[in-house]
Amino acid sequence: MTMTRTAIKAFAKTFSKDEDGATAIEYGLFAALVGAVIVGTVATLGGQTNEGFATMSQALTDNKPASTATP
C-alpha cells in the first residue's frame, strides 16, 4: 500500500512541475481573446459596411456614373 502511495506522490510532484500544459492553455486563452476582438469588431462595423455596399450597389444599378468626363 505504501508503494502505491509513494508512486502517486512522485507522479503528482512530476506533474505539478510540468509546464507544457500551462503553455498550451495560455495560447488557447490568447486565441480566444483574438477571436472575441474580431467578432466584436465585425459586429460593430458590420452594419456600416453593409450600408456602404448597399449605397454603391444602388448607384451602380441606377446607371448613373459619378463622372462622365472623358480625358
Secondary structure, DSSP 8 states (H G I E B T S, - for coil): -HHHHHHHHHHHHHHHH--HHHHHHHHHHHHHHHHHHHHHHHHHHHHHHHHHHHHHHHHHHTT--S-----
